[in-house]
Amino acid sequence: MTELIERDLTVPRSPAEVWEAVTDPAWLETWLADAVTLELWPGGEAHFVIDGEERTGWVEEVSPPPEDAAAGPARLAFWWTVGDQPATRVQIELTPSGAGTALRLVESRPLQVLDLVGIPLPGHSNHRPGPALIAA
Amino acid sequence: VSEDRAGAVFGVLADPMRRRLLAQIAEHPATATELAGELPISRQAVAKHLSSLADAGLLARERSGRDVRFHVTPAPLSEAVSWMTRVGAQWDERLGRLSEALGDGP
């Protein structure tokens, strides 16, 4: 049972430009949500209004595009939830691709079965629950 | 999930090994023997944990030759499929808007 959604997109912009489009609230309000608060540090607040529905959460990882592309993708990860629904994790990764940028979006419910019954959801940089996380 | 059911489930999941077993079976159905091969506990201990998880309604049993294979109960699974369909469609729309704003990809 793999509970995740993956989408890939390539755009003719630099990783730095795309990073702005996925982290700057003014940009996010053009494509993701009607209102956005996003504190760009681990543990920061994430708050969205989408079609009149409030989503609250927190930021897990903020890794802007590295100067050396070999250092790995830029990555933004946050958790969000609507009301008392199970929290889900959203991850956006940016990798240089030719003259543009490849964007990979993953939304996952790593511990949905546990969350469903009220076990607190810890955050983790890996979207698959590893044994260490489960045993924690 | 009723409160009684949630209470029973919470009790069962209070054990780290049972949480670990549930996560592994959620990835792919398995028998007690297979799971014991991957974990530092005996097959008997694994079987006992699996019975607790099944009693709480989190796992279902399925005959597999002479063995019993465990899988997560169908309810969360079909719920997962509907979640992936619904949320996937939302991302298609959002990323369509983003792609348009940033110019079409090569």
gemmi code that builds the backbone of each chain (N, CA, C; Angstrom):
import gemmi

chains = {
    "A": [
        ("MET", (0.844, -1.186, 0.000), (0.000, 0.000, 0.000), (0.879, 1.236, 0.000)),
        ("THR", (0.951, 1.847, -1.146), (1.756, 3.058, -1.227), (0.829, 4.250, -1.271)),
        ("GLU", (0.860, 5.025, -0.232), (-0.043, 6.159, -0.194), (0.700, 7.430, -0.532)),
        ("LEU", (0.994, 7.590, -1.819), (1.611, 8.848, -2.207), (1.240, 9.219, -3.619)),
        ("ILE", (1.336, 10.515, -3.851), (1.023, 11.082, -5.150), (2.305, 11.706, -5.659)),
        ("GLU", (2.674, 11.384, -6.903), (3.893, 11.945, -7.479), (3.546, 12.635, -8.790)),
        ("ARG", (4.072, 13.823, -8.965), (3.868, 14.542, -10.220), (5.197, 15.158, -10.641)),
        ("ASP", (5.466, 15.110, -11.940), (6.693, 15.705, -12.466), (6.345, 16.769, -13.483)),
        ("LEU", (7.150, 17.829, -13.460), (6.869, 18.986, -14.302), (8.220, 19.591, -14.672)),
        ("THR", (8.374, 20.000, -15.935), (9.602, 20.694, -16.307), (9.234, 22.076, -16.805)),
        ("VAL", (9.896, 23.086, -16.294), (9.578, 24.463, -16.699), (10.849, 25.162, -17.178)),
        ("PRO", (10.715, 26.096, -18.154), (11.884, 26.766, -18.740), (12.369, 27.930, -17.887)),
        ("ARG", (12.578, 27.671, -16.603), (13.079, 28.700, -15.684), (14.176, 28.087, -14.845)),
        ("SER", (15.020, 28.960, -14.268), (16.117, 28.462, -13.445), (15.557, 27.931, -12.116)),
        ("PRO", (16.302, 27.036, -11.465), (15.865, 26.559, -10.149), (15.605, 27.707, -9.173)),
        ("ALA", (16.416, 28.772, -9.242), (16.217, 29.901, -8.318), (14.861, 30.565, -8.558)),
        ("GLU", (14.480, 30.699, -9.835), (13.180, 31.313, -10.147), (12.030, 30.408, -9.698)),
        ("VAL", (12.177, 29.111, -9.943), (11.108, 28.187, -9.555), (11.024, 28.098, -8.030)),
        ("TRP", (12.189, 28.176, -7.379), (12.199, 28.148, -5.906), (11.357, 29.295, -5.360)),
        ("GLU", (11.492, 30.456, -5.984), (10.700, 31.605, -5.547), (9.207, 31.322, -5.747)),
        ("ALA", (8.888, 30.683, -6.874), (7.475, 30.407, -7.178), (6.849, 29.406, -6.205)),
        ("VAL", (7.692, 28.579, -5.569), (7.127, 27.577, -4.655), (7.309, 27.943, -3.183)),
        ("THR", (7.959, 29.084, -2.909), (8.159, 29.455, -1.502), (7.629, 30.847, -1.161)),
        ("ASP", (7.557, 31.735, -2.137), (7.100, 33.102, -1.871), (5.564, 33.114, -1.810)),
        ("PRO", (4.983, 33.535, -0.676), (3.521, 33.521, -0.546), (2.810, 34.229, -1.701)),
        ("ALA", (3.367, 35.346, -2.185), (2.703, 36.066, -3.281), (2.617, 35.174, -4.521)),
        ("TRP", (3.682, 34.428, -4.776), (3.680, 33.476, -5.889), (2.715, 32.315, -5.616)),
        ("LEU", (2.807, 31.769, -4.397), (1.964, 30.608, -4.054), (0.480, 30.943, -4.182)),
        ("GLU", (0.161, 32.216, -3.931), (-1.249, 32.612, -4.018), (-1.732, 32.686, -5.468)),
        ("THR", (-0.812, 32.572, -6.439), (-1.258, 32.553, -7.837), (-1.580, 31.136, -8.321)),
        ("TRP", (-1.059, 30.109, -7.639), (-1.292, 28.755, -8.167), (-1.681, 27.706, -7.124)),
        ("LEU", (-1.338, 27.937, -5.844), (-1.595, 26.889, -4.856), (-2.807, 27.185, -3.975)),
        ("ALA", (-2.884, 28.391, -3.467), (-3.918, 28.693, -2.481), (-4.339, 30.148, -2.598)),
        ("ASP", (-5.470, 30.475, -1.956), (-5.972, 31.855, -2.010), (-5.210, 32.744, -1.024)),
        ("ALA", (-4.778, 32.149, 0.092), (-4.007, 32.901, 1.085), (-2.946, 31.973, 1.663)),
        ("VAL", (-1.733, 32.487, 1.821), (-0.610, 31.648, 2.250), (0.224, 32.337, 3.320)),
        ("THR", (0.519, 31.600, 4.390), (1.544, 31.994, 5.347), (2.523, 30.834, 5.391)),
        ("LEU", (3.790, 31.110, 5.138), (4.767, 30.026, 5.114), (6.063, 30.539, 5.735)),
        ("GLU", (6.363, 30.057, 6.916), (7.595, 30.462, 7.601), (8.702, 29.520, 7.160)),
        ("LEU", (9.684, 30.086, 6.447), (10.666, 29.246, 5.754), (11.818, 28.794, 6.649)),
        ("TRP", (11.484, 28.056, 7.674), (12.506, 27.394, 8.486), (11.870, 26.160, 9.106)),
        ("PRO", (12.706, 25.159, 9.438), (12.147, 23.931, 10.012), (11.368, 24.248, 11.292)),
        ("GLY", (10.150, 23.777, 11.364), (9.304, 24.058, 12.515), (8.445, 25.289, 12.317)),
        ("GLY", (8.684, 26.028, 11.229), (7.897, 27.228, 10.945), (6.444, 26.888, 10.652)),
        ("GLU", (5.604, 27.903, 10.760), (4.176, 27.701, 10.553), (3.843, 27.666, 9.064)),
        ("ALA", (2.906, 26.801, 8.709), (2.386, 26.761, 7.347), (0.870, 26.894, 7.453)),
        ("HIS", (0.323, 27.873, 6.760), (-1.123, 28.096, 6.837), (-1.624, 28.473, 5.449)),
        ("PHE", (-2.665, 27.804, 5.016), (-3.190, 28.028, 3.670), (-4.714, 28.137, 3.722)),
        ("VAL", (-5.265, 28.910, 2.818), (-6.709, 28.887, 2.603), (-6.912, 28.504, 1.144)),
        ("ILE", (-7.584, 27.370, 0.932), (-7.840, 26.880, -0.421), (-9.341, 26.708, -0.588)),
        ("ASP", (-9.930, 27.446, -1.524), (-11.381, 27.394, -1.752), (-12.150, 27.563, -0.447)),
        ("GLY", (-11.709, 28.513, 0.363), (-12.410, 28.810, 1.608), (-12.126, 27.838, 2.738)),
        ("GLU", (-11.294, 26.840, 2.466), (-11.009, 25.813, 3.466), (-9.612, 26.054, 4.056)),
        ("GLU", (-9.530, 26.069, 5.375), (-8.245, 26.334, 6.017), (-7.395, 25.080, 6.140)),
        ("ARG", (-6.117, 25.208, 5.839), (-5.170, 24.124, 6.044), (-4.061, 24.645, 6.937)),
        ("THR", (-3.770, 23.890, 8.000), (-2.709, 24.315, 8.895), (-1.648, 23.234, 8.938)),
        ("GLY", (-0.433, 23.643, 9.282), (0.647, 22.677, 9.348), (1.953, 23.332, 9.743)),
        ("TRP", (3.042, 22.668, 9.420), (4.360, 23.177, 9.801), (5.374, 22.790, 8.749)),
        ("VAL", (6.448, 23.553, 8.737), (7.486, 23.350, 7.739), (8.521, 22.361, 8.279)),
        ("GLU", (8.887, 21.405, 7.436), (9.862, 20.399, 7.868), (11.263, 20.706, 7.345)),
        ("GLU", (11.369, 21.040, 6.059), (12.698, 21.249, 5.480), (12.661, 22.400, 4.479)),
        ("VAL", (13.692, 23.228, 4.514), (13.835, 24.330, 3.558), (15.279, 24.305, 3.051)),
        ("SER", (15.484, 23.753, 1.869), (16.827, 23.676, 1.283), (16.797, 24.352, -0.082)),
        ("PRO", (17.196, 25.645, -0.152), (17.171, 26.374, -1.423), (18.110, 25.741, -2.438)),
        ("PRO", (17.986, 26.118, -3.719), (18.860, 25.538, -4.747), (20.328, 25.741, -4.375)),
        ("PRO", (21.116, 24.685, -4.317), (22.539, 24.822, -3.975), (23.306, 25.442, -5.145)),
        ("GLU", (24.416, 26.125, -4.837), (25.215, 26.718, -5.912), (25.780, 25.618, -6.808)),
        ("ASP", (26.177, 24.530, -6.172), (26.694, 23.385, -6.921), (25.551, 22.378, -7.078)),
        ("ALA", (25.076, 22.201, -8.314), (23.932, 21.328, -8.541), (24.211, 19.894, -8.098)),
        ("ALA", (25.512, 19.530, -8.051), (25.866, 18.172, -7.630), (25.532, 17.952, -6.149)),
        ("ALA", (25.277, 19.043, -5.437), (24.966, 18.924, -4.001), (23.553, 18.373, -3.776)),
        ("GLY", (22.808, 18.150, -4.862), (21.483, 17.559, -4.709), (20.388, 18.560, -5.015)),
        ("PRO", (19.132, 18.112, -5.010), (18.016, 18.981, -5.373), (17.703, 20.009, -4.282)),
        ("ALA", (17.102, 21.115, -4.702), (16.491, 22.022, -3.736), (15.248, 21.322, -3.204)),
        ("ARG", (14.943, 21.539, -1.935), (13.805, 20.814, -1.377), (13.035, 21.655, -0.370)),
        ("LEU", (11.704, 21.656, -0.540), (10.794, 22.248, 0.440), (9.869, 21.129, 0.903)),
        ("ALA", (9.761, 20.941, 2.204), (8.832, 19.925, 2.707), (8.022, 20.518, 3.845)),
        ("PHE", (6.719, 20.296, 3.782), (5.863, 20.739, 4.888), (4.729, 19.739, 5.082)),
        ("TRP", (4.109, 19.826, 6.249), (2.954, 18.975, 6.567), (1.735, 19.870, 6.623)),
        ("TRP", (0.589, 19.353, 6.171), (-0.636, 20.127, 6.302), (-1.802, 19.205, 6.560)),
        ("THR", (-2.869, 19.802, 7.109), (-4.063, 19.028, 7.388), (-5.278, 19.941, 7.377)),
        ("VAL", (-6.420, 19.362, 7.053), (-7.686, 20.084, 7.100), (-8.473, 19.543, 8.275)),
        ("GLY", (-8.826, 20.420, 9.219), (-9.618, 19.982, 10.367), (-8.925, 18.841, 11.098)),
        ("ASP", (-9.670, 17.755, 11.364), (-9.073, 16.644, 12.095), (-8.704, 15.484, 11.159)),
        ("GLN", (-8.589, 15.779, 9.868), (-8.170, 14.732, 8.936), (-6.699, 14.376, 9.173)),
        ("PRO", (-6.281, 13.185, 8.724), (-4.879, 12.813, 8.896), (-3.943, 13.808, 8.201)),
        ("ALA", (-2.863, 14.169, 8.887), (-1.889, 15.091, 8.294), (-1.171, 14.415, 7.141)),
        ("THR", (-0.848, 15.185, 6.113), (-0.091, 14.651, 4.985), (1.151, 15.506, 4.777)),
        ("ARG", (2.130, 14.934, 4.091), (3.408, 15.599, 3.884), (3.551, 15.971, 2.413)),
        ("VAL", (3.895, 17.220, 2.182), (4.090, 17.704, 0.819), (5.574, 17.994, 0.627)),
        ("GLN", (6.132, 17.454, -0.434), (7.543, 17.704, -0.723), (7.682, 18.166, -2.168)),
        ("ILE", (8.435, 19.255, -2.346), (8.708, 19.757, -3.690), (10.216, 19.777, -3.869)),
        ("GLU", (10.692, 19.095, -4.908), (12.129, 19.072, -5.188), (12.384, 19.694, -6.550)),
        ("LEU", (13.469, 20.462, -6.629), (13.842, 21.119, -7.877), (15.238, 20.693, -8.288)),
        ("THR", (15.372, 20.265, -9.534), (16.662, 19.843, -10.064), (16.876, 20.544, -11.406)),
        ("PRO", (18.081, 21.089, -11.655), (18.323, 21.686, -12.967), (18.106, 20.645, -14.062)),
        ("SER", (17.477, 21.084, -15.177), (17.223, 20.166, -16.279), (17.409, 20.945, -17.576)),
        ("GLY", (18.516, 20.723, -18.246), (18.830, 21.497, -19.446), (18.878, 22.970, -19.090)),
        ("ALA", (18.129, 23.784, -19.852), (18.087, 25.223, -19.568), (17.007, 25.536, -18.528)),
        ("GLY", (16.273, 24.521, -18.100), (15.163, 24.759, -17.180), (15.311, 24.007, -15.871)),
        ("THR", (14.156, 23.687, -15.296), (14.132, 23.046, -13.988), (13.092, 21.936, -13.976)),
        ("ALA", (13.498, 20.795, -13.418), (12.546, 19.707, -13.218), (11.997, 19.819, -11.804)),
        ("LEU", (10.678, 19.835, -11.705), (10.013, 19.921, -10.405), (9.346, 18.578, -10.124)),
        ("ARG", (9.598, 18.046, -8.953), (8.914, 16.815, -8.551), (8.111, 17.089, -7.295)),
        ("LEU", (6.818, 16.792, -7.378), (5.919, 16.996, -6.243), (5.537, 15.636, -5.675)),
        ("VAL", (5.643, 15.494, -4.369), (5.184, 14.258, -3.723), (4.324, 14.639, -2.525)),
        ("GLU", (3.092, 14.153, -2.497), (2.284, 14.282, -1.272), (2.066, 12.876, -0.750)),
        ("SER", (2.332, 12.676, 0.524), (2.253, 11.317, 1.063), (1.607, 11.305, 2.445)),
        ("ARG", (1.145, 10.129, 2.786), (0.583, 9.897, 4.122), (1.413, 8.777, 4.750)),
        ("PRO", (2.614, 9.098, 5.213), (3.541, 8.039, 5.634), (2.975, 7.129, 6.707)),
        ("LEU", (2.284, 7.693, 7.653), (1.820, 6.874, 8.772), (0.315, 6.982, 8.904)),
        ("GLN", (-0.354, 6.992, 7.751), (-1.791, 7.241, 7.745), (-2.552, 6.273, 8.641)),
        ("VAL", (-2.158, 5.005, 8.617), (-2.887, 4.007, 9.408), (-2.795, 4.340, 10.895)),
        ("LEU", (-1.615, 4.812, 11.315), (-1.443, 5.171, 12.723), (-2.187, 6.468, 13.029)),
        ("ASP", (-2.081, 7.416, 12.100), (-2.690, 8.721, 12.316), (-4.210, 8.606, 12.411)),
        ("LEU", (-4.751, 7.680, 11.637), (-6.188, 7.458, 11.592), (-6.753, 7.178, 12.979)),
        ("VAL", (-5.969, 6.549, 13.810), (-6.461, 6.173, 15.127), (-5.853, 7.032, 16.230)),
        ("GLY", (-5.227, 8.130, 15.833), (-4.815, 9.110, 16.825), (-3.401, 8.992, 17.339)),
        ("ILE", (-2.570, 8.177, 16.692), (-1.158, 8.125, 17.082), (-0.512, 9.399, 16.521)),
        ("PRO", (0.196, 10.179, 17.348), (0.799, 11.418, 16.838), (1.738, 11.142, 15.679)),
        ("LEU", (1.706, 12.044, 14.705), (2.515, 11.885, 13.509), (3.832, 12.625, 13.626)),
        ("PRO", (4.939, 11.936, 13.694), (6.210, 12.643, 13.699), (6.607, 13.018, 12.281)),
        ("GLY", (7.403, 14.038, 12.136), (7.906, 14.394, 10.817), (9.187, 13.633, 10.557)),
        ("HIS", (9.525, 13.506, 9.291), (10.737, 12.768, 8.953), (11.152, 13.183, 7.561)),
        ("SER", (12.470, 13.233, 7.292), (12.909, 13.708, 5.992), (12.689, 12.657, 4.916)),
        ("ASN", (12.450, 11.425, 5.336), (12.228, 10.346, 4.380), (10.720, 10.115, 4.285)),
        ("HIS", (10.164, 10.027, 3.068), (8.720, 9.897, 2.993), (8.227, 8.478, 3.234)),
        ("ARG", (9.133, 7.532, 3.316), (8.724, 6.189, 3.721), (9.108, 5.996, 5.180)),
        ("PRO", (8.184, 5.482, 6.007), (8.541, 5.285, 7.403), (9.587, 4.184, 7.550)),
        ("GLY", (10.735, 4.533, 8.051), (11.780, 3.535, 8.274), (11.584, 2.905, 9.638)),
        ("PRO", (12.259, 1.798, 9.885), (12.118, 1.113, 11.169), (12.421, 2.017, 12.363)),
        ("ALA", (13.414, 2.918, 12.206), (13.795, 3.765, 13.332), (12.627, 4.683, 13.709)),
        ("LEU", (11.936, 5.180, 12.692), (10.824, 6.093, 12.951), (9.663, 5.334, 13.590)),
        ("ILE", (9.379, 4.164, 13.043), (8.259, 3.385, 13.564), (8.514, 2.974, 15.013)),
        ("ALA", (9.771, 2.673, 15.308), (10.088, 2.187, 16.647), (10.192, 3.335, 17.644)),
        ("ALA", (10.252, 4.576, 17.146), (10.471, 5.726, 18.034), (9.332, 5.878, 19.031)),
    ],
    "B": [
        ("VAL", (-14.103, 5.438, 12.803), (-13.536, 4.661, 13.919), (-14.232, 5.075, 15.218)),
        ("SER", (-14.964, 4.152, 15.822), (-15.661, 4.465, 17.073), (-14.644, 4.653, 18.191)),
        ("GLU", (-15.084, 5.249, 19.300), (-14.144, 5.503, 20.396), (-13.614, 4.216, 20.997)),
        ("ASP", (-14.516, 3.209, 21.146), (-14.079, 1.929, 21.706), (-13.039, 1.284, 20.802)),
        ("ARG", (-13.357, 1.314, 19.528), (-12.462, 0.713, 18.549), (-11.123, 1.453, 18.569)),
        ("ALA", (-11.196, 2.783, 18.576), (-9.967, 3.571, 18.599), (-9.160, 3.255, 19.848)),
        ("GLY", (-9.861, 3.063, 20.992), (-9.155, 2.733, 22.231), (-8.433, 1.407, 22.107)),
        ("ALA", (-9.117, 0.406, 21.557), (-8.507, -0.918, 21.380), (-7.315, -0.824, 20.441)),
        ("VAL", (-7.490, -0.077, 19.359), (-6.421, 0.064, 18.373), (-5.227, 0.791, 18.989)),
        ("PHE", (-5.521, 1.833, 19.752), (-4.441, 2.593, 20.379), (-3.634, 1.683, 21.297)),
        ("GLY", (-4.345, 0.842, 22.082), (-3.648, -0.072, 22.996), (-2.718, -1.009, 22.241)),
        ("VAL", (-3.215, -1.531, 21.147), (-2.425, -2.475, 20.360), (-1.202, -1.775, 19.759)),
        ("LEU", (-1.393, -0.538, 19.329), (-0.307, 0.186, 18.653), (0.651, 0.873, 19.621)),
        ("ALA", (0.368, 0.752, 20.924), (1.283, 1.343, 21.896), (2.625, 0.622, 21.852)),
        ("ASP", (2.646, -0.592, 21.318), (3.867, -1.381, 21.261), (4.655, -1.064, 19.981)),
        ("PRO", (5.918, -0.641, 20.120), (6.711, -0.249, 18.940), (6.861, -1.383, 17.926)),
        ("MET", (7.018, -2.625, 18.415), (7.194, -3.735, 17.475), (5.928, -3.946, 16.645)),
        ("ARG", (4.782, -3.777, 17.280), (3.533, -3.939, 16.522), (3.374, -2.819, 15.491)),
        ("ARG", (3.801, -1.613, 15.841), (3.735, -0.514, 14.860), (4.649, -0.823, 13.678)),
        ("ARG", (5.820, -1.379, 14.008), (6.780, -1.710, 12.959), (6.235, -2.809, 12.036)),
        ("LEU", (5.619, -3.820, 12.652), (5.031, -4.906, 11.858), (3.925, -4.366, 10.949)),
        ("LEU", (3.092, -3.492, 11.496), (1.988, -2.946, 10.711), (2.516, -2.151, 9.516)),
        ("ALA", (3.552, -1.368, 9.749), (4.118, -0.568, 8.651), (4.682, -1.484, 7.564)),
        ("GLN", (5.338, -2.578, 7.985), (5.908, -3.495, 6.985), (4.825, -4.199, 6.182)),
        ("ILE", (3.750, -4.599, 6.873), (2.667, -5.290, 6.166), (1.910, -4.307, 5.269)),
        ("ALA", (1.881, -3.040, 5.678), (1.231, -2.029, 4.826), (1.989, -1.896, 3.510)),
        ("GLU", (3.315, -2.095, 3.557), (4.125, -2.041, 2.337), (3.849, -3.257, 1.455)),
        ("HIS", (3.825, -4.427, 2.060), (3.457, -5.635, 1.311), (2.998, -6.723, 2.267)),
        ("PRO", (1.928, -7.433, 1.921), (1.421, -8.507, 2.778), (2.516, -9.544, 3.052)),
        ("ALA", (2.463, -10.168, 4.231), (3.533, -11.103, 4.601), (3.022, -12.137, 5.588)),
        ("THR", (3.778, -13.230, 5.706), (3.469, -14.257, 6.702), (4.334, -14.008, 7.938)),
        ("ALA", (3.950, -14.648, 9.042), (4.726, -14.504, 10.277), (6.167, -14.954, 10.056)),
        ("THR", (6.333, -16.017, 9.293), (7.678, -16.547, 9.046), (8.534, -15.533, 8.289)),
        ("GLU", (7.935, -14.934, 7.250), (8.675, -13.937, 6.475), (9.071, -12.746, 7.338)),
        ("LEU", (8.139, -12.302, 8.168), (8.404, -11.133, 9.010), (9.469, -11.443, 10.051)),
        ("ALA", (9.408, -12.663, 10.605), (10.392, -13.033, 11.624), (11.801, -13.039, 11.037)),
        ("GLY", (11.890, -13.342, 9.716), (13.198, -13.350, 9.072), (13.828, -11.969, 8.988)),
        ("GLU", (12.987, -10.934, 9.071), (13.485, -9.562, 8.931), (13.603, -8.851, 10.269)),
        ("LEU", (13.177, -9.501, 11.347), (13.114, -8.820, 12.643), (13.865, -9.616, 13.713)),
        ("PRO", (14.293, -8.903, 14.738), (15.093, -9.566, 15.778), (14.257, -10.278, 16.828)),
        ("ILE", (13.075, -10.782, 16.440), (12.265, -11.527, 17.410), (11.829, -12.843, 16.777)),
        ("SER", (11.376, -13.773, 17.634), (11.040, -15.115, 17.143), (9.748, -15.112, 16.335)),
        ("ARG", (9.551, -16.198, 15.561), (8.328, -16.345, 14.794), (7.121, -16.376, 15.716)),
        ("GLN", (7.262, -17.044, 16.868), (6.142, -17.111, 17.816), (5.758, -15.724, 18.321)),
        ("ALA", (6.775, -14.907, 18.608), (6.498, -13.548, 19.095), (5.817, -12.731, 18.002)),
        ("VAL", (6.299, -12.889, 16.760), (5.676, -12.186, 15.635), (4.214, -12.609, 15.508)),
        ("ALA", (3.961, -13.936, 15.581), (2.601, -14.452, 15.410), (1.666, -13.878, 16.474)),
        ("LYS", (2.178, -13.739, 17.688), (1.357, -13.196, 18.777), (0.986, -11.731, 18.501)),
        ("HIS", (1.979, -10.953, 18.062), (1.715, -9.544, 17.716), (0.694, -9.453, 16.577)),
        ("LEU", (0.839, -10.336, 15.578), (-0.070, -10.283, 14.423), (-1.500, -10.597, 14.854)),
        ("SER", (-1.653, -11.524, 15.800), (-2.986, -11.848, 16.306), (-3.605, -10.633, 16.979)),
        ("SER", (-2.796, -9.907, 17.758), (-3.310, -8.705, 18.426), (-3.766, -7.672, 17.402)),
        ("LEU", (-2.946, -7.485, 16.368), (-3.280, -6.502, 15.329), (-4.550, -6.922, 14.577)),
        ("ALA", (-4.678, -8.227, 14.336), (-5.871, -8.726, 13.628), (-7.107, -8.567, 14.516)),
        ("ASP", (-6.959, -8.862, 15.828), (-8.088, -8.717, 16.751), (-8.576, -7.275, 16.812)),
        ("ALA", (-7.650, -6.334, 16.637), (-8.025, -4.909, 16.673), (-8.597, -4.448, 15.339)),
        ("GLY", (-8.623, -5.365, 14.363), (-9.229, -5.015, 13.077), (-8.285, -4.320, 12.114)),
        ("LEU", (-6.986, -4.304, 12.455), (-6.032, -3.611, 11.581), (-5.481, -4.530, 10.489)),
        ("LEU", (-5.481, -5.838, 10.775), (-4.973, -6.798, 9.798), (-6.038, -7.844, 9.501)),
        ("ALA", (-5.980, -8.394, 8.301), (-6.846, -9.516, 7.944), (-5.962, -10.689, 7.539)),
        ("ARG", (-6.470, -11.910, 7.782), (-5.720, -13.124, 7.448), (-6.183, -13.653, 6.100)),
        ("GLU", (-5.244, -14.318, 5.436), (-5.548, -14.875, 4.119), (-4.726, -16.158, 4.009)),
        ("ARG", (-5.384, -17.281, 3.724), (-4.664, -18.557, 3.583), (-3.722, -18.484, 2.402)),
        ("SER", (-2.520, -18.988, 2.588), (-1.544, -19.009, 1.512), (-0.837, -20.355, 1.603)),
        ("GLY", (-1.437, -21.383, 0.946), (-0.909, -22.731, 1.079), (-1.051, -23.185, 2.519)),
        ("ARG", (0.063, -23.555, 3.148), (-0.002, -24.017, 4.536), (0.191, -22.856, 5.502)),
        ("ASP", (0.471, -21.692, 4.964), (0.769, -20.544, 5.813), (-0.388, -19.554, 5.800)),
        ("VAL", (-0.314, -18.576, 6.679), (-1.323, -17.514, 6.710), (-0.627, -16.195, 6.405)),
        ("ARG", (-1.143, -15.535, 5.400), (-0.563, -14.249, 5.012), (-1.432, -13.130, 5.588)),
        ("PHE", (-0.788, -12.101, 6.103), (-1.518, -10.976, 6.688), (-1.453, -9.770, 5.761)),
        ("HIS", (-2.553, -9.064, 5.668), (-2.548, -7.806, 4.935), (-3.353, -6.787, 5.722)),
        ("VAL", (-3.156, -5.504, 5.425), (-3.925, -4.492, 6.154), (-5.377, -4.572, 5.696)),
        ("THR", (-6.285, -4.207, 6.566), (-7.706, -4.386, 6.267), (-8.121, -3.527, 5.068)),
        ("PRO", (-9.109, -4.014, 4.304), (-9.488, -3.333, 3.056), (-9.981, -1.906, 3.253)),
        ("ALA", (-10.620, -1.620, 4.369), (-11.204, -0.284, 4.533), (-10.168, 0.835, 4.356)),
        ("PRO", (-9.043, 0.797, 5.098), (-8.061, 1.866, 4.897), (-7.514, 1.877, 3.475)),
        ("LEU", (-7.448, 0.703, 2.845), (-6.882, 0.638, 1.493), (-7.775, 1.354, 0.477)),
        ("SER", (-9.080, 1.067, 0.507), (-9.949, 1.723, -0.472), (-10.014, 3.219, -0.187)),
        ("GLU", (-9.898, 3.558, 1.091), (-9.877, 4.971, 1.468), (-8.624, 5.607, 0.860)),
        ("ALA", (-7.524, 4.859, 0.868), (-6.274, 5.382, 0.322), (-6.392, 5.643, -1.175)),
        ("VAL", (-7.056, 4.725, -1.865), (-7.223, 4.896, -3.309), (-8.044, 6.150, -3.599)),
        ("SER", (-9.106, 6.351, -2.835), (-9.941, 7.528, -3.080), (-9.169, 8.797, -2.741)),
        ("TRP", (-8.322, 8.734, -1.708), (-7.484, 9.888, -1.359), (-6.527, 10.212, -2.505)),
        ("MET", (-5.891, 9.191, -3.039), (-4.909, 9.423, -4.118), (-5.578, 9.996, -5.362)),
        ("THR", (-6.781, 9.538, -5.641), (-7.500, 10.038, -6.814), (-7.878, 11.507, -6.631)),
        ("ARG", (-8.441, 11.802, -5.467), (-8.945, 13.152, -5.196), (-7.783, 14.153, -5.108)),
        ("VAL", (-6.785, 13.816, -4.293), (-5.687, 14.756, -4.081), (-4.799, 14.852, -5.327)),
        ("GLY", (-4.687, 13.747, -6.064), (-3.919, 13.780, -7.313), (-4.524, 14.761, -8.303)),
        ("ALA", (-5.863, 14.775, -8.381), (-6.540, 15.694, -9.298), (-6.312, 17.145, -8.871)),
        ("GLN", (-6.281, 17.383, -7.561), (-6.026, 18.749, -7.071), (-4.631, 19.215, -7.504)),
        ("TRP", (-3.637, 18.323, -7.381), (-2.276, 18.710, -7.774), (-2.165, 18.925, -9.275)),
        ("ASP", (-2.903, 18.140, -10.061), (-2.895, 18.349, -11.517), (-3.336, 19.771, -11.846)),
        ("GLU", (-4.379, 20.223, -11.154), (-4.868, 21.589, -11.392), (-3.851, 22.627, -10.950)),
        ("ARG", (-3.323, 22.441, -9.731), (-2.371, 23.433, -9.189), (-1.126, 23.519, -10.047)),
        ("LEU", (-0.577, 22.351, -10.406), (0.665, 22.366, -11.187), (0.417, 22.862, -12.600)),
        ("GLY", (-0.806, 22.683, -13.089), (-1.169, 23.257, -14.385), (-1.088, 24.776, -14.336)),
        ("ARG", (-1.588, 25.350, -13.238), (-1.532, 26.808, -13.085), (-0.088, 27.275, -12.944)),
        ("LEU", (0.708, 26.527, -12.174), (2.113, 26.910, -11.990), (2.863, 26.850, -13.314)),
        ("SER", (2.626, 25.785, -14.065), (3.299, 25.605, -15.346), (2.951, 26.752, -16.297)),
        ("GLU", (1.690, 27.141, -16.272), (1.239, 28.232, -17.126), (1.913, 29.542, -16.720)),
        ("ALA", (2.014, 29.766, -15.396), (2.610, 31.007, -14.899), (4.101, 31.077, -15.220)),
        ("LEU", (4.751, 29.928, -15.264), (6.202, 29.922, -15.480), (6.557, 29.683, -16.953)),
        ("GLY", (5.587, 29.490, -17.781), (5.852, 29.195, -19.198), (5.898, 27.695, -19.400)),
        ("ASP", (5.395, 27.244, -20.537), (5.316, 25.804, -20.779), (6.693, 25.177, -20.844)),
        ("GLY", (6.764, 23.951, -20.394), (8.048, 23.229, -20.370), (8.527, 22.880, -21.759)),
        ("PRO", (9.832, 22.642, -21.898), (10.389, 22.306, -23.207), (9.880, 20.934, -23.676)),
    ],
}
model = gemmi.Model(1)
for chain_id, residues in chains.items():
    chain = gemmi.Chain(chain_id)
    for i, (resn, *xyz) in enumerate(residues, 1):
        res = gemmi.Residue()
        res.name, res.seqid = resn, gemmi.SeqId(i, " ")
        for name, pos in zip(("N", "CA", "C"), xyz):
            atom = gemmi.Atom()
            atom.name, atom.element = name, gemmi.Element(name[0])
            atom.pos, atom.b_iso = gemmi.Position(*pos), 0.0
            res.add_atom(atom)
        chain.add_residue(res)
    model.add_chain(chain)
structure = gemmi.Structure()
structure.add_model(model)
structure.setup_entities()
